[in-house]
């Protein structure tokens, strides 16, 4: 149930917040590239390094998105 709330808030923010939309788009690109890299049977050292870097960047984006969502939820609660 809480997941649906979170998903609908994400959708709402993607529609209304350009910064959030950019973060979500970038997050999706990282996710796509990570799945390409994880599908490789024998990744090169460079590809392994890229995978590690992308995971860190993706996590940072997720944190930023989470922060915006939290601010939005708090703002709604206090009537902003």
C-alpha positions in Angstrom: 0.0 0.0 0.0 2.8 2.4 0.9 4.6 1.5 -2.3 1.6 2.7 -4.3 1.7 6.0 -2.5 5.4 6.4 -3.3 4.8 5.4 -6.9 2.0 8.0 -7.3 4.1 10.7 -5.7 7.0 9.8 -8.1 4.6 10.1 -11.1 3.2 13.4 -9.8 6.7 14.8 -9.3 7.9 13.6 -12.7 5.0 15.6 -14.2 5.3 18.7 -12.1 9.0 19.1 -11.0 11.6 19.5 -13.9 14.5 18.8 -11.5 12.9 15.5 -10.3 12.1 14.6 -13.9 15.7 15.1 -14.9 16.9 13.0 -12.0 14.4 10.2 -12.8 15.4 10.2 -16.5 19.1 10.0 -15.6 18.4 7.2 -13.0 16.7 5.3 -15.8 19.6 5.7 -18.1 22.0 4.4 -15.5 19.7 1.5 -14.8 19.6 0.6 -18.5 23.4 0.8 -18.9 23.9 -1.3 -15.7 21.7 -4.1 -17.0 23.7 -4.0 -20.3 26.9 -4.3 -18.3 25.6 -7.1 -16.0 24.6 -9.1 -19.1 28.2 -9.3 -20.2 29.8 -12.7 -19.7 33.3 -11.4 -19.6 33.4 -7.6 -18.7 36.7 -5.8 -19.2 38.3 -4.0 -16.3 37.0 -0.8 -17.8 33.5 -2.1 -17.9 33.7 -3.4 -14.3 34.9 0.0 -13.2 32.0 1.7 -15.2 29.6 -0.6 -13.4 30.8 0.3 -10.0 30.8 4.0 -10.8 27.3 3.8 -12.3 26.0 2.0 -9.2 27.3 4.9 -7.0 25.9 7.6 -9.3 22.6 5.8 -9.4 22.4 5.5 -5.7 23.2 9.2 -5.3 20.4 10.1 -7.7 18.0 7.9 -5.8 19.0 9.7 -2.6 18.3 13.1 -4.3 15.0 11.9 -5.6 14.1 10.5 -2.1 15.0 13.9 -0.6 12.7 15.8 -3.0 9.9 13.3 -2.3 10.3 13.8 1.5 10.3 17.6 1.1 7.2 17.4 -1.0 5.4 15.2 1.5 6.4 17.5 4.4 5.2 20.5 2.3 1.9 18.9 1.7 1.4 18.1 5.3 2.0 21.7 6.4 -0.1 23.3 3.7 2.7 24.7 1.6 
